[in-house]
Amino acid sequence: MRLNTTYTNESSLTEEDGVYLHNLKPTLWVFGDSYSTKSNPEIDPSSYLYTEDFRMKYFRHKGYFPNSYPEIISETYKINLKNLATPSYSNDNIFQSFSEVSNQIKPNDILIFGWTYNSRFNLADENNKMTNINIMVTDEHYIDKNICPQTINELLYNRQNYSIYYKWLTNNLKLVNQMFNKNAIIHLDFSNTSNVDDYTTEYLKLITPFKSTYQTIKDETNDNNFNGHLSEKGHQDLANDIIKIINEKF
């Protein structure tokens, strides 16, 4: 896939011309969870997440926000970036975020999906908003007075232990590929799904192979307070591998 991102001397353009040419450029669309999210969380300082978000912790360690792999790829190709990846998203969230913007995707755009743990799911809370369920909950995690923590945990256990849920996820990937069969599409699996039966086999056939040994923040800092999120070097190496795949395949 050859990305034509040079159109004219943009310094001589009017504002309207600039907007027009900006819209002509390919866009890198990214859908996923925290492994693919923006490097700068842009969190309100009054929020508890301002100190707890892993990106803020990494910022305090580095002194700056290192670019994530989507930012590195878009800067390499000099194309637009629309990153809709959000921490704690489930695969349903990821697919919904894609569905909501699918009518904006152009034929020359690149799509990257960073699929996550298939055990994650969503429940509506008493404010009629979706809540992400990705770990066992306790009585402190109040969602709805009609649903006790034990019920939520049993649902989570069910999704963790039965692979048939991959059938639904596989159908979503196939639909994406069918809808945008002219586009460059990369499907990544950040949950290290094991090939255990026909359901996972079918899913993994659609996943773009990539290394599982990219450096993590924990590796870099030797700090157990960090989990498996990629370090600056990890994001750079993953970006380089994805760029290589795009250049070779598309």
Buried (B, 14 or more C-beta within 10 A) or exposed (E): EEBEEEEEEEEEBEEEEEEEBEEEBBBBBBBBBBBBBBBBBEBEEEEEBEEEBBBBBBBEEBEEBBBBBBBBBBEBBEBBBBBBBBBBBBBBBBBBBBBEEBEEBBEBBBBBBBBBBBBBBBBEEEEEEBBBBBEEBEEEEEBBEEBEBEEBBEBBEEBEEEBEBBEBBBEBBEBBBEBBEEBBBBBBBBBEBEEEEEBBEBBBEBBBEBEEEBBBBBBBBEEEEBEBBBBBBBBBBBBBBBBEBBEEEE
